Structures are given as structure tokens and as C-alpha cells.
Amino acid sequence: MAISISIDGVTRSHGPVKAVDDLSLEIKAGEFFTLLGSSGSGKSSLLKLIGGFDRPNRGRIMFDGKDMADVPANRRPVNTVFQGLGLFPHMSVEGNVAYGLKLRGVSGKTLVAKVEEALDLVELSGFGGRDVNLLSGGQRQRVALARALVMEPGLLLLDEPLTGLDERLRQQMRKEFGRLHKRTGATFILVTHNQDEALSLSDRMAIMHHGRIEQLGRPDAFFDAPANAFVARFIGMDNLLQAERFEERAGKTIAVVAGQAIPLDCASKSTNVGASLVVLRSDRLTMANDGSSIAVTDNLTLQVVETTFRGLYRDVTLAFGDGQTVTAVCDVDGPPLLVGQEARVSLQPGAALLTSAAMK
């Protein structure tokens, strides 16, 4: 049965360093929730606290409203898939999957049936007798998942489980996680520094930094309204500009950058020059002379300073008169752009956002 999690004012300090800093969070039963952040952000520390592998200095962690402070890791309805997988090299696939059940006293036909069901769930039927040391990386990942899922946990913790896999296998295992979440109905919490994993799998996600949550919500909200410059940069929205001033024209908020007007999508946002930055979404910038039929809201005249071939597209870096730069994603078959030439850039609707310059 899926478990809901309430984290109330939790702090975990290691000497003067706060790995988790007065953090509160609600995770719904049956949700696929992701903690996203760089190394040292506190995401793995928080996962250990949820799993019972560590204790907070302050605050409470509750499962379905029950305080888990005095419940050790081995008595929590939780299973964890670690980055290192932790498979027993001297056991077969079947032995690894059956290990936890045997500790619970499960044996005989019941044990065999549960192991076979778990292996079928991760599409490893018939692999029970194989040596785990001879499996591929993706197959070993599936064994680790089967070992966790066979215990029928209400909560599954995934601690950067795809680190070290090549990109093809990462994509394959992402699909596997999504499929298993739907089939089991359990609450999944994934810790990762990879935004593609977070965006493709999460019902909701949180970006962490220095032990705190910078933004929490559905994946699309991070692109429509990044909470601050840190979040914008972390998800790859690197076109951040300092405006000279903000103006109101015909009911629209305009940012003036190097003398050029940029209409903003900034409902309920502060337009304080010192506290705000303009975000230009590279996916909503087009070269005005590329023949595109996409509707635009305005044009900018910029100078090409660099072009980079990316295979299916080309990155074009363009500069404003004050030296600030932005990058646009252009069709490789579009008109050639030379360094130093002047280019007209069209802004599609929603291309320009406003965000806070400061973190929480």
C-alpha cells in the first residue's frame, strides 16, 4: 500500500554544515517524486533520513501520519535501490531476490512464487539461476529493482540508481522505472542530479541547494516560471539578462536591455532592477529571416559572436550592445550565420520570463 510522507522542519547537521536545513515537505501516497540537485545539495542526506539510515537533529518525519523517529530502517515499510546496487556477488539472481523474503521467514512454494513474480515484473523471467556477475549493467539494475519490489514496499527509494550506465541503458531504465511505478502503485522517491531523469519520470519534483528546496512543483512549472536564477541555470535556461529598467507599455511589462525592448511574461513578479533577471528561453528564439511561420511577439537586433554545430541543431550565441549574450537554437538547414554579422531574433510568445536574482 502506497505511503504518504510528511517532513516537518527537519534539520540534519554535520558539525557546522547543515546537510538538510529546516526543510518541510509533503509527498503524496503513490506519487513519483524526485529530489534533484548537484552534489552536496542535501538530496541524498534527506533520502537517508526518510529511509531511517540516519536521524535528524531536529524535526519530524511521518509515514501516513505516524512519527518514524523511533522506527529503525529495517522496520520501516521501505526498500532502497542504492547507486552501487549492493548485489551479493556469491548469490545467483534468484538468491539475491529471495534474500529479504527469507529473512522474513518466507519459504517453500510461496518463496518461489514471489521471486518468479518479481523477476517477471522486471522482465527477467528465466534468469533466476544466473550468476549476477555475468549480467549486463541494465540486467543488474533490474535484479536490484526486483529485490526491492519483492518485499512489496509502500515506499521505494532510488538513490541515483542510473549513475554509471551508458545513455542507452539510462533511457531504457527510465522507462522501466515509469512502468514499474504504474504497475506497483507504490510511492517512489528518486534522488538524481540528472534533470532528464527528473523531468521524464516525476509527478512532482524539488530542486535542492545547500540543504533547502529552491523550487517545488510539476516539471513543466520549472520552465514556465523558474523561482530564481539558480533554478533557471540548473534546468539549462542560461539566457539570463540584467535589465536597465522596466516599463509599462499598453498594459504589458517591458524589460529594456541595452536599449532594446523585451515584452515579459511576468504575472505577479517583482520588477525591481536589482532583484530581478530576465530569462530568455532558447527554444522560443528564432532567427527572423529563417522563413518560420511561428507567431512572434517582437524582434531583437543582435550580433553573432559564435555558432556551434550540435548535430540536429545549431547553437548560435548572440550579443546585445552592452556585451550581454544569449544563445538561440537554430535549424542546421537555416541560412548560414557568420561571426560578426548582425542578426534579427524573433521572440515567440512566452519567450521572455522574469525571475528572482536571489535564492531562498
ZAMAR-234681 format. One record per residue (C-alpha): residue number from 1; residue in one letter; x, y, z. Coordinates in Angstrom, 3 decimals. Each point is the difference from the previous one (the first is absolute). Layout:
BEGIN
<r resi="NUM" resn="A" east="X" north="Y" up="Z"/>
...
//
This chain:
BEGIN
<r resi="1" resn="M" east="0.000" north="0.000" up="0.000"/>
<r resi="2" resn="A" east="1.415" north="3.401" up="-1.009"/>
<r resi="3" resn="I" east="1.233" north="2.232" up="2.811"/>
<r resi="4" resn="S" east="-0.292" north="3.763" up="0.415"/>
<r resi="5" resn="I" east="2.955" north="1.840" up="1.539"/>
<r resi="6" resn="S" east="-0.006" north="3.156" up="2.103"/>
<r resi="7" resn="I" east="3.316" north="1.701" up="0.715"/>
<r resi="8" resn="D" east="-0.384" north="2.707" up="2.629"/>
<r resi="9" resn="G" east="2.828" north="2.452" up="0.723"/>
<r resi="10" resn="V" east="2.756" north="-2.612" up="-0.381"/>
<r resi="11" resn="T" east="3.634" north="1.013" up="0.546"/>
<r resi="12" resn="R" east="3.043" north="-2.269" up="-0.224"/>
<r resi="13" resn="S" east="3.343" north="1.541" up="0.861"/>
<r resi="14" resn="H" east="3.510" north="-1.397" up="-0.258"/>
<r resi="15" resn="G" east="1.953" north="2.355" up="2.223"/>
<r resi="16" resn="P" east="-0.447" north="3.529" up="-1.388"/>
<r resi="17" resn="V" east="-1.380" north="-1.305" up="-3.314"/>
<r resi="18" resn="K" east="-3.765" north="-0.379" up="-0.403"/>
<r resi="19" resn="A" east="-0.578" north="-2.817" up="-2.485"/>
<r resi="20" resn="V" east="-3.772" north="0.539" up="0.390"/>
<r resi="21" resn="D" east="-1.074" north="3.423" up="1.219"/>
<r resi="22" resn="D" east="-3.433" north="0.400" up="1.665"/>
<r resi="23" resn="L" east="-1.725" north="-1.764" up="-2.891"/>
<r resi="24" resn="S" east="-3.740" north="-0.696" up="-0.213"/>
<r resi="25" resn="L" east="-1.593" north="-2.053" up="-2.763"/>
<r resi="26" resn="E" east="-3.122" north="-2.041" up="-0.736"/>
<r resi="27" resn="I" east="0.187" north="-2.994" up="-2.368"/>
<r resi="28" resn="K" east="-3.289" north="-1.581" up="-1.013"/>
<r resi="29" resn="A" east="-0.720" north="-3.723" up="0.164"/>
<r resi="30" resn="G" east="0.665" north="-1.616" up="-3.382"/>
<r resi="31" resn="E" east="1.931" north="2.990" up="-1.333"/>
<r resi="32" resn="F" east="3.204" north="-0.200" up="-2.026"/>
<r resi="33" resn="F" east="1.997" north="2.745" up="1.675"/>
<r resi="34" resn="T" east="3.531" north="1.094" up="-0.918"/>
<r resi="35" resn="L" east="2.625" north="1.820" up="2.046"/>
<r resi="36" resn="L" east="2.209" north="1.722" up="-2.565"/>
<r resi="37" resn="G" east="3.240" north="1.809" up="0.738"/>
<r resi="38" resn="S" east="3.755" north="0.064" up="-0.389"/>
<r resi="39" resn="S" east="2.467" north="-1.810" up="2.295"/>
<r resi="40" resn="G" east="-0.203" north="1.349" up="3.550"/>
<r resi="41" resn="S" east="-3.503" north="1.418" up="-0.418"/>
<r resi="42" resn="G" east="-1.421" north="-2.223" up="2.766"/>
<r resi="43" resn="K" east="-2.188" north="-2.287" up="-2.123"/>
<r resi="44" resn="S" east="1.706" north="-3.279" up="0.996"/>
<r resi="45" resn="S" east="0.154" north="1.132" up="3.637"/>
<r resi="46" resn="L" east="-3.761" north="0.528" up="-0.063"/>
<r resi="47" resn="L" east="-0.537" north="-3.430" up="-1.596"/>
<r resi="48" resn="K" east="2.034" north="-1.652" up="2.781"/>
<r resi="49" resn="L" east="-2.153" north="1.738" up="2.599"/>
<r resi="50" resn="I" east="-3.184" north="-1.242" up="-1.694"/>
<r resi="51" resn="G" east="1.381" north="-3.546" up="-0.217"/>
<r resi="52" resn="G" east="1.088" north="-0.024" up="3.651"/>
<r resi="53" resn="F" east="3.723" north="-0.300" up="-0.757"/>
<r resi="54" resn="D" east="0.600" north="3.279" up="1.863"/>
<r resi="55" resn="R" east="-1.838" north="2.073" up="2.611"/>
<r resi="56" resn="P" east="-0.811" north="3.729" up="-0.148"/>
<r resi="57" resn="N" east="1.312" north="2.409" up="2.615"/>
<r resi="58" resn="R" east="-3.366" north="1.701" up="-0.027"/>
<r resi="59" resn="G" east="-3.430" north="-0.453" up="-1.567"/>
<r resi="60" resn="R" east="-2.270" north="-2.939" up="-0.801"/>
<r resi="61" resn="I" east="-0.438" north="-2.489" up="-2.837"/>
<r resi="62" resn="M" east="-3.400" north="-1.685" up="-0.143"/>
<r resi="63" resn="F" east="-1.352" north="-2.859" up="-2.112"/>
<r resi="64" resn="D" east="-3.777" north="0.183" up="-0.395"/>
<r resi="65" resn="G" east="-0.061" north="2.323" up="3.013"/>
<r resi="66" resn="K" east="2.113" north="-2.278" up="2.239"/>
<r resi="67" resn="D" east="3.232" north="1.444" up="1.436"/>
<r resi="68" resn="M" east="2.902" north="-2.243" up="-1.086"/>
<r resi="69" resn="A" east="2.577" north="1.377" up="2.450"/>
<r resi="70" resn="D" east="0.370" north="-3.256" up="1.952"/>
<r resi="71" resn="V" east="-0.524" north="-2.390" up="-2.924"/>
<r resi="72" resn="P" east="3.324" north="-1.419" up="-1.300"/>
<r resi="73" resn="A" east="0.688" north="-0.455" up="-3.708"/>
<r resi="74" resn="N" east="-0.623" north="-3.766" up="0.057"/>
<r resi="75" resn="R" east="-3.493" north="0.494" up="1.422"/>
<r resi="76" resn="R" east="-1.162" north="2.719" up="-2.359"/>
<r resi="77" resn="P" east="-2.241" north="-0.960" up="-2.976"/>
<r resi="78" resn="V" east="2.752" north="1.222" up="-2.313"/>
<r resi="79" resn="N" east="2.392" north="-1.548" up="-2.481"/>
<r resi="80" resn="T" east="2.969" north="1.761" up="-1.560"/>
<r resi="81" resn="V" east="1.862" north="-0.426" up="-3.278"/>
<r resi="82" resn="F" east="3.446" north="1.493" up="0.562"/>
<r resi="83" resn="Q" east="2.360" north="1.478" up="-2.570"/>
<r resi="84" resn="G" east="2.376" north="-2.949" up="0.527"/>
<r resi="85" resn="L" east="-2.946" north="-2.481" up="-0.186"/>
<r resi="86" resn="G" east="1.452" north="-2.117" up="2.845"/>
<r resi="87" resn="L" east="-0.607" north="-3.361" up="-1.658"/>
<r resi="88" resn="F" east="1.524" north="-3.037" up="1.699"/>
<r resi="89" resn="P" east="2.671" north="-1.265" up="-2.447"/>
<r resi="90" resn="H" east="0.025" north="-3.553" up="1.486"/>
<r resi="91" resn="M" east="-3.755" north="-0.442" up="-0.595"/>
<r resi="92" resn="S" east="-1.953" north="-0.710" up="-3.151"/>
<r resi="93" resn="V" east="-2.654" north="2.358" up="-1.309"/>
<r resi="94" resn="E" east="-2.619" north="-2.048" up="1.839"/>
<r resi="95" resn="G" east="2.043" north="0.035" up="3.206"/>
<r resi="96" resn="N" east="0.311" north="3.775" up="-0.061"/>
<r resi="97" resn="V" east="-3.704" north="0.545" up="-0.581"/>
<r resi="98" resn="A" east="-1.019" north="-2.555" up="2.637"/>
<r resi="99" resn="Y" east="2.346" north="1.261" up="2.718"/>
<r resi="100" resn="G" east="-2.353" north="2.465" up="1.702"/>
<r resi="101" resn="L" east="-2.931" north="-2.390" up="-0.143"/>
<r resi="102" resn="K" east="2.039" north="-2.736" up="1.692"/>
<r resi="103" resn="L" east="0.830" north="2.398" up="2.835"/>
<r resi="104" resn="R" east="-3.755" north="0.452" up="0.428"/>
<r resi="105" resn="G" east="-0.459" north="-3.755" up="0.255"/>
<r resi="106" resn="V" east="-1.527" north="-0.542" up="-3.440"/>
<r resi="107" resn="S" east="0.873" north="-3.422" up="-1.444"/>
<r resi="108" resn="G" east="-1.088" north="-2.813" up="-2.268"/>
<r resi="109" resn="K" east="-2.432" north="0.531" up="-2.853"/>
<r resi="110" resn="T" east="-0.981" north="3.441" up="1.275"/>
<r resi="111" resn="L" east="3.616" north="1.160" up="-0.218"/>
<r resi="112" resn="V" east="0.445" north="-1.429" up="-3.500"/>
<r resi="113" resn="A" east="-3.240" north="1.569" up="-1.225"/>
<r resi="114" resn="K" east="0.844" north="3.442" up="1.379"/>
<r resi="115" resn="V" east="3.503" north="-0.049" up="-1.512"/>
<r resi="116" resn="E" east="-1.338" north="-1.080" up="-3.395"/>
<r resi="117" resn="E" east="-2.651" north="2.716" up="0.133"/>
<r resi="118" resn="A" east="2.624" north="2.661" up="0.824"/>
<r resi="119" resn="L" east="2.269" north="-1.130" up="-2.828"/>
<r resi="120" resn="D" east="-2.926" north="0.021" up="-2.399"/>
<r resi="121" resn="L" east="-0.834" north="3.539" up="1.128"/>
<r resi="122" resn="V" east="3.453" north="1.226" up="-1.086"/>
<r resi="123" resn="E" east="-0.021" north="-2.194" up="-3.121"/>
<r resi="124" resn="L" east="2.658" north="-2.457" up="1.222"/>
<r resi="125" resn="S" east="-2.052" north="-3.186" up="-0.085"/>
<r resi="126" resn="G" east="2.297" north="-3.010" up="-0.340"/>
<r resi="127" resn="F" east="3.044" north="1.839" up="1.416"/>
<r resi="128" resn="G" east="-0.319" north="-1.424" up="3.544"/>
<r resi="129" resn="G" east="2.913" north="-2.419" up="-0.233"/>
<r resi="130" resn="R" east="2.455" north="2.390" up="-1.632"/>
<r resi="131" resn="D" east="3.153" north="1.423" up="1.577"/>
<r resi="132" resn="V" east="-0.553" north="3.719" up="0.738"/>
<r resi="133" resn="N" east="3.652" north="0.675" up="-0.860"/>
<r resi="134" resn="L" east="-0.629" north="-1.022" up="-3.619"/>
<r resi="135" resn="L" east="-2.983" north="2.275" up="-0.578"/>
<r resi="136" resn="S" east="0.034" north="3.269" up="-1.929"/>
<r resi="137" resn="G" east="-0.289" north="3.318" up="1.818"/>
<r resi="138" resn="G" east="-3.669" north="0.340" up="-0.867"/>
<r resi="139" resn="Q" east="-0.764" north="-3.561" up="1.114"/>
<r resi="140" resn="R" east="1.738" north="0.591" up="3.336"/>
<r resi="141" resn="Q" east="-2.134" north="3.115" up="0.462"/>
<r resi="142" resn="R" east="-3.099" north="-2.139" up="-0.546"/>
<r resi="143" resn="V" east="1.159" north="-2.553" up="2.571"/>
<r resi="144" resn="A" east="0.451" north="2.780" up="2.562"/>
<r resi="145" resn="L" east="-3.489" north="1.270" up="-0.805"/>
<r resi="146" resn="A" east="-1.493" north="-3.496" up="0.274"/>
<r resi="147" resn="R" east="1.684" north="-0.505" up="3.381"/>
<r resi="148" resn="A" east="-1.597" north="3.243" up="1.233"/>
<r resi="149" resn="L" east="-3.431" north="-0.538" up="-1.557"/>
<r resi="150" resn="V" east="-0.370" north="-3.618" up="1.180"/>
<r resi="151" resn="M" east="-0.329" north="1.377" up="3.546"/>
<r resi="152" resn="E" east="-3.138" north="1.877" up="-1.143"/>
<r resi="153" resn="P" east="1.103" north="3.306" up="1.527"/>
<r resi="154" resn="G" east="-2.396" north="2.899" up="0.307"/>
<r resi="155" resn="L" east="2.986" north="2.238" up="-0.654"/>
<r resi="156" resn="L" east="2.906" north="-0.556" up="-2.399"/>
<r resi="157" resn="L" east="3.082" north="2.211" up="0.278"/>
<r resi="158" resn="L" east="2.252" north="0.305" up="-3.060"/>
<r resi="159" resn="D" east="3.393" north="1.523" up="0.832"/>
<r resi="160" resn="E" east="1.563" north="1.000" up="-3.350"/>
<r resi="161" resn="P" east="-0.505" north="-3.569" up="-1.287"/>
<r resi="162" resn="L" east="0.884" north="0.808" up="-3.620"/>
<r resi="163" resn="T" east="3.415" north="1.535" up="0.634"/>
<r resi="164" resn="G" east="2.688" north="-1.806" up="-1.968"/>
<r resi="165" resn="L" east="-2.280" north="-1.349" up="-2.727"/>
<r resi="166" resn="D" east="0.459" north="1.050" up="-3.611"/>
<r resi="167" resn="E" east="-2.641" north="2.283" up="-1.497"/>
<r resi="168" resn="R" east="-1.875" north="-2.777" up="-1.817"/>
<r resi="169" resn="L" east="-0.368" north="-2.007" up="3.203"/>
<r resi="170" resn="R" east="-0.956" north="3.103" up="1.985"/>
<r resi="171" resn="Q" east="-2.870" north="0.669" up="-2.384"/>
<r resi="172" resn="Q" east="-1.063" north="-3.641" up="0.132"/>
<r resi="173" resn="M" east="-0.011" north="-0.037" up="3.823"/>
<r resi="174" resn="R" east="-1.908" north="3.300" up="0.187"/>
<r resi="175" resn="K" east="-2.810" north="-1.674" up="-1.921"/>
<r resi="176" resn="E" east="0.291" north="-2.971" up="2.353"/>
<r resi="177" resn="F" east="-0.409" north="2.204" up="3.090"/>
<r resi="178" resn="G" east="-3.055" north="1.694" up="-1.476"/>
<r resi="179" resn="R" east="-1.575" north="-3.323" up="-0.945"/>
<r resi="180" resn="L" east="0.671" north="-1.526" up="3.426"/>
<r resi="181" resn="H" east="-1.404" north="3.021" up="1.801"/>
<r resi="182" resn="K" east="-3.269" north="-0.343" up="-1.881"/>
<r resi="183" resn="R" east="-0.178" north="-3.769" up="0.591"/>
<r resi="184" resn="T" east="0.838" north="0.015" up="3.714"/>
<r resi="185" resn="G" east="-1.799" north="3.195" up="1.074"/>
<r resi="186" resn="A" east="2.673" north="0.573" up="2.674"/>
<r resi="187" resn="T" east="1.446" north="3.379" up="0.933"/>
<r resi="188" resn="F" east="3.301" north="0.494" up="-1.847"/>
<r resi="189" resn="I" east="2.632" north="2.539" up="1.069"/>
<r resi="190" resn="L" east="2.892" north="0.461" up="-2.412"/>
<r resi="191" resn="V" east="3.202" north="1.855" up="0.832"/>
<r resi="192" resn="T" east="1.955" north="1.194" up="-3.032"/>
<r resi="193" resn="H" east="2.127" north="2.792" up="-1.408"/>
<r resi="194" resn="N" east="-1.242" north="-0.794" up="-3.513"/>
<r resi="195" resn="Q" east="-2.815" north="2.330" up="-1.027"/>
<r resi="196" resn="D" east="-1.097" north="-2.233" up="-2.917"/>
<r resi="197" resn="E" east="-0.799" north="-2.784" up="2.472"/>
<r resi="198" resn="A" east="-1.904" north="2.391" up="2.244"/>
<r resi="199" resn="L" east="-1.999" north="1.609" up="-2.798"/>
<r resi="200" resn="S" east="-0.975" north="-3.242" up="-1.722"/>
<r resi="201" resn="L" east="-1.029" north="-1.955" up="3.105"/>
<r resi="202" resn="S" east="-1.325" north="2.384" up="2.641"/>
<r resi="203" resn="D" east="-3.539" north="0.840" up="0.975"/>
<r resi="204" resn="R" east="1.653" north="2.745" up="2.030"/>
<r resi="205" resn="M" east="3.596" north="0.897" up="0.754"/>
<r resi="206" resn="A" east="2.066" north="2.262" up="2.230"/>
<r resi="207" resn="I" east="3.303" north="1.685" up="-0.811"/>
<r resi="208" resn="M" east="2.255" north="0.072" up="3.067"/>
<r resi="209" resn="H" east="2.982" north="2.215" up="0.807"/>
<r resi="210" resn="H" east="1.931" north="0.284" up="3.267"/>
<r resi="211" resn="G" east="-2.511" north="-2.185" up="1.815"/>
<r resi="212" resn="R" east="-3.057" north="1.990" up="-1.021"/>
<r resi="213" resn="I" east="-2.647" north="-0.243" up="-2.702"/>
<r resi="214" resn="E" east="0.328" north="2.780" up="-2.569"/>
<r resi="215" resn="Q" east="-3.120" north="-0.980" up="-1.943"/>
<r resi="216" resn="L" east="-2.675" north="-2.667" up="0.266"/>
<r resi="217" resn="G" east="-2.667" north="-0.957" up="-2.517"/>
<r resi="218" resn="R" east="-0.893" north="-1.752" up="-3.242"/>
<r resi="219" resn="P" east="2.888" north="-0.292" up="-2.488"/>
<r resi="220" resn="D" east="-1.529" north="2.404" up="-2.551"/>
<r resi="221" resn="A" east="-0.321" north="2.763" up="2.630"/>
<r resi="222" resn="F" east="3.785" north="0.278" up="0.246"/>
<r resi="223" resn="F" east="0.166" north="1.124" up="-3.628"/>
<r resi="224" resn="D" east="-3.087" north="2.192" up="0.055"/>
<r resi="225" resn="A" east="0.980" north="1.789" up="3.221"/>
<r resi="226" resn="P" east="3.465" north="-0.746" up="1.434"/>
<r resi="227" resn="A" east="0.080" north="1.203" up="3.613"/>
<r resi="228" resn="N" east="3.426" north="1.614" up="-0.255"/>
<r resi="229" resn="A" east="3.190" north="0.213" up="-2.022"/>
<r resi="230" resn="F" east="1.464" north="-3.130" up="1.610"/>
<r resi="231" resn="V" east="-2.988" north="-2.103" up="-1.065"/>
<r resi="232" resn="A" east="0.027" north="1.489" up="-3.496"/>
<r resi="233" resn="R" east="3.675" north="-0.840" up="-0.491"/>
<r resi="234" resn="F" east="-0.349" north="-3.462" up="1.524"/>
<r resi="235" resn="I" east="-2.671" north="-1.043" up="-2.504"/>
<r resi="236" resn="G" east="2.015" north="1.430" up="-2.897"/>
<r resi="237" resn="M" east="-1.611" north="3.425" up="-0.431"/>
<r resi="238" resn="D" east="3.289" north="1.872" up="-0.167"/>
<r resi="239" resn="N" east="-1.200" north="3.121" up="-1.852"/>
<r resi="240" resn="L" east="-0.147" north="2.318" up="3.021"/>
<r resi="241" resn="L" east="0.101" north="3.739" up="-0.598"/>
<r resi="242" resn="Q" east="0.266" north="3.054" up="2.213"/>
<r resi="243" resn="A" east="-2.501" north="2.655" up="-1.073"/>
<r resi="244" resn="E" east="0.741" north="3.724" up="-0.010"/>
<r resi="245" resn="R" east="-3.558" north="0.700" up="1.098"/>
<r resi="246" resn="F" east="-3.563" north="-1.281" up="-0.165"/>
<r resi="247" resn="E" east="-2.902" north="1.866" up="-1.584"/>
<r resi="248" resn="E" east="-3.741" north="-0.409" up="-0.411"/>
<r resi="249" resn="R" east="-1.166" north="0.388" up="-3.606"/>
<r resi="250" resn="A" east="-3.592" north="-0.608" up="-1.093"/>
<r resi="251" resn="G" east="-0.614" north="-2.269" up="2.985"/>
<r resi="252" resn="K" east="3.166" north="-2.037" up="-0.541"/>
<r resi="253" resn="T" east="3.177" north="-0.108" up="2.068"/>
<r resi="254" resn="I" east="3.050" north="0.797" up="-2.104"/>
<r resi="255" resn="A" east="3.627" north="-0.675" up="0.927"/>
<r resi="256" resn="V" east="2.497" north="2.320" up="-1.663"/>
<r resi="257" resn="V" east="3.343" north="-1.705" up="-0.664"/>
<r resi="258" resn="A" east="2.721" north="2.012" up="-1.753"/>
<r resi="259" resn="G" east="-2.687" north="2.329" up="-1.345"/>
<r resi="260" resn="Q" east="-2.149" north="-2.804" up="-1.447"/>
<r resi="261" resn="A" east="-3.517" north="-0.785" up="1.229"/>
<r resi="262" resn="I" east="-0.872" north="-3.548" up="1.116"/>
<r resi="263" resn="P" east="-3.675" north="-0.698" up="0.878"/>
<r resi="264" resn="L" east="-0.229" north="-2.203" up="3.079"/>
<r resi="265" resn="D" east="-2.248" north="-2.769" up="1.214"/>
<r resi="266" resn="C" east="0.311" north="0.877" up="3.684"/>
<r resi="267" resn="A" east="-3.351" north="-0.068" up="1.766"/>
<r resi="268" resn="S" east="0.359" north="0.789" up="3.715"/>
<r resi="269" resn="K" east="3.777" north="0.350" up="-0.260"/>
<r resi="270" resn="S" east="2.060" north="2.823" up="1.469"/>
<r resi="271" resn="T" east="1.540" north="2.343" up="-2.567"/>
<r resi="272" resn="N" east="2.732" north="1.338" up="2.256"/>
<r resi="273" resn="V" east="3.098" north="0.435" up="-2.181"/>
<r resi="274" resn="G" east="2.419" north="-1.116" up="2.696"/>
<r resi="275" resn="A" east="-2.034" north="-3.005" up="1.119"/>
<r resi="276" resn="S" east="-1.257" north="-1.366" up="-3.347"/>
<r resi="277" resn="L" east="1.494" north="-1.589" up="-3.101"/>
<r resi="278" resn="V" east="-1.483" north="-0.530" up="-3.455"/>
<r resi="279" resn="V" east="-0.014" north="-3.609" up="-1.246"/>
<r resi="280" resn="L" east="-0.123" north="-0.603" up="-3.760"/>
<r resi="281" resn="R" east="-0.999" north="-3.550" up="-0.925"/>
<r resi="282" resn="S" east="2.355" north="-1.206" up="-2.730"/>
<r resi="283" resn="D" east="-2.697" north="-2.312" up="-1.391"/>
<r resi="284" resn="R" east="-2.243" north="3.032" up="-0.640"/>
<r resi="285" resn="L" east="2.554" north="2.114" up="-1.836"/>
<r resi="286" resn="T" east="0.086" north="-0.208" up="-3.793"/>
<r resi="287" resn="M" east="2.007" north="1.791" up="-2.646"/>
<r resi="288" resn="A" east="-2.457" north="2.443" up="-1.576"/>
<r resi="289" resn="N" east="1.204" north="-0.745" up="-3.538"/>
<r resi="290" resn="D" east="-0.213" north="-3.808" up="0.153"/>
<r resi="291" resn="G" east="-3.407" north="-0.146" up="-1.686"/>
<r resi="292" resn="S" east="-1.735" north="-1.337" up="3.130"/>
<r resi="293" resn="S" east="-3.781" north="0.368" up="0.167"/>
<r resi="294" resn="I" east="-0.012" north="0.002" up="3.837"/>
<r resi="295" resn="A" east="-1.754" north="3.013" up="1.501"/>
<r resi="296" resn="V" east="2.373" north="2.465" up="1.664"/>
<r resi="297" resn="T" east="-0.531" north="2.802" up="2.474"/>
<r resi="298" resn="D" east="3.014" north="2.192" up="-0.736"/>
<r resi="299" resn="N" east="3.433" north="0.126" up="-1.573"/>
<r resi="300" resn="L" east="3.491" north="0.726" up="1.286"/>
<r resi="301" resn="T" east="3.020" north="1.072" up="-2.001"/>
<r resi="302" resn="L" east="3.106" north="-1.766" up="1.286"/>
<r resi="303" resn="Q" east="3.507" north="-0.861" up="-1.157"/>
<r resi="304" resn="V" east="1.155" north="-3.562" up="-0.641"/>
<r resi="305" resn="V" east="3.022" north="-0.844" up="2.169"/>
<r resi="306" resn="E" east="0.146" north="-3.805" up="-0.317"/>
<r resi="307" resn="T" east="-1.692" north="-2.948" up="-1.722"/>
<r resi="308" resn="T" east="0.292" north="-3.616" up="1.165"/>
<r resi="309" resn="F" east="-1.129" north="-3.034" up="-1.989"/>
<r resi="310" resn="R" east="-1.994" north="-2.463" up="2.165"/>
<r resi="311" resn="G" east="-1.014" north="-2.578" up="-2.595"/>
<r resi="312" resn="L" east="-3.766" north="0.444" up="-0.248"/>
<r resi="313" resn="Y" east="0.180" north="3.717" up="0.742"/>
<r resi="314" resn="R" east="2.435" north="2.872" up="0.343"/>
<r resi="315" resn="D" east="0.606" north="2.238" up="3.020"/>
<r resi="316" resn="V" east="0.429" north="3.659" up="-0.938"/>
<r resi="317" resn="T" east="1.362" north="2.372" up="2.649"/>
<r resi="318" resn="L" east="-1.048" north="3.603" up="-0.508"/>
<r resi="319" resn="A" east="1.012" north="3.198" up="1.803"/>
<r resi="320" resn="F" east="-1.870" north="3.130" up="1.029"/>
<r resi="321" resn="G" east="1.669" north="3.378" up="-0.298"/>
<r resi="322" resn="D" east="1.063" north="-0.085" up="3.667"/>
<r resi="323" resn="G" east="1.803" north="-3.344" up="-0.405"/>
<r resi="324" resn="Q" east="-2.649" north="-2.249" up="1.575"/>
<r resi="325" resn="T" east="-0.555" north="-3.162" up="-2.032"/>
<r resi="326" resn="V" east="-2.759" north="-2.524" up="-0.698"/>
<r resi="327" resn="T" east="-0.050" north="-3.313" up="-1.848"/>
<r resi="328" resn="A" east="-2.636" north="-0.965" up="-2.548"/>
<r resi="329" resn="V" east="-0.644" north="-3.508" up="-1.348"/>
<r resi="330" resn="C" east="-0.130" north="0.109" up="-3.796"/>
<r resi="331" resn="D" east="-0.789" north="-2.444" up="-2.796"/>
<r resi="332" resn="V" east="3.201" north="-1.362" up="-1.557"/>
<r resi="333" resn="D" east="-1.569" north="0.505" up="-3.443"/>
<r resi="334" resn="G" east="-0.766" north="3.666" up="0.654"/>
<r resi="335" resn="P" east="1.888" north="2.891" up="-1.609"/>
<r resi="336" resn="P" east="3.714" north="0.093" up="0.938"/>
<r resi="337" resn="L" east="0.963" north="2.421" up="2.748"/>
<r resi="338" resn="L" east="3.485" north="1.450" up="0.171"/>
<r resi="339" resn="V" east="1.782" north="1.274" up="3.084"/>
<r resi="340" resn="G" east="-0.217" north="3.778" up="0.108"/>
<r resi="341" resn="Q" east="-3.098" north="0.351" up="-2.127"/>
<r resi="342" resn="E" east="-3.159" north="1.669" up="1.236"/>
<r resi="343" resn="A" east="-2.999" north="-2.278" up="0.466"/>
<r resi="344" resn="R" east="-3.669" north="0.587" up="0.749"/>
<r resi="345" resn="V" east="-1.383" north="-2.294" up="2.701"/>
<r resi="346" resn="S" east="-3.731" north="-0.577" up="0.409"/>
<r resi="347" resn="L" east="-1.594" north="-0.639" up="3.382"/>
<r resi="348" resn="Q" east="-2.799" north="-2.560" up="-0.019"/>
<r resi="349" resn="P" east="-2.811" north="0.416" up="2.562"/>
<r resi="350" resn="G" east="1.260" north="-0.811" up="3.493"/>
<r resi="351" resn="A" east="3.650" north="0.319" up="-1.030"/>
<r resi="352" resn="A" east="0.875" north="2.574" up="2.664"/>
<r resi="353" resn="L" east="-0.570" north="-0.681" up="3.692"/>
<r resi="354" resn="L" east="0.934" north="1.792" up="3.183"/>
<r resi="355" resn="T" east="1.654" north="-1.721" up="2.948"/>
<r resi="356" resn="S" east="1.576" north="0.882" up="3.307"/>
<r resi="357" resn="A" east="3.733" north="0.635" up="0.102"/>
<r resi="358" resn="A" east="0.201" north="-1.351" up="3.547"/>
<r resi="359" resn="M" east="-0.362" north="-3.518" up="1.367"/>
<r resi="360" resn="K" east="-2.154" north="-0.888" up="2.989"/>
//
